Amino acid sequence: MKSVILSILFSFLISLALLYITEPLTYAQPFGLRSSTEQKEARFHILSTKNGRYIFGQISDSHKDKFMLDTLTGRLWQIAESGEVGLYLRPVPYRYGNGKYGNLPERPKR
């Protein structure tokens, strides 16, 4: 009889402890989708012209993440900086399916 009461008391204490630990999680903010339907303005804008061949873009807050894309050929350059020459365009190579690299994107297989 004593062991049954101790077992019930122990399980009750464990339940209270779990409730105490998980209770703050019920007030946490949700990740991902928000309930509001408002659209946020894009943080990074693309610099291009209406029918322009080249597009400049930035993908993060880092100054290292600025790129220029040739929309005709698909070539991509990273805008880099050097103490000797200042700002310059560094080609970004594409890795092909066979493991080789090149300046142009791989053509889709038909």
C-alpha positions, 0 to 999 in steps of 0.5 A: 500500500505504501509503495502504491501511494509513493508511486502515485505521488512520484508520478504526480510530482513528475507531471508537475515538473513537466508542466512547469518546464513546458508551460513557458513554451506555450507563450513562444512566438511561432516560427515561419508564417505570420498571421498577418497578410501584409507584404513586407517590402523587399530588403534588397533591391535589384538594380537593373533597367527595363530591358537591361542585359546586366542586373546587379543584386545583393543577397545579404547584409554582407558587402561581399554578397553583391553580384552582377548577372549577365541575363543574356549568357548567364555569366555571374560576377561577384563585386570584389575589392582589392587594395591595389585596384579597388572595386572589380568584377570577379567571375563566379565559376559554375560547376558542371555535372561532370565535375568540371568548371566553367564561366557559363551555366551548363546547358540543360540536357534534352 
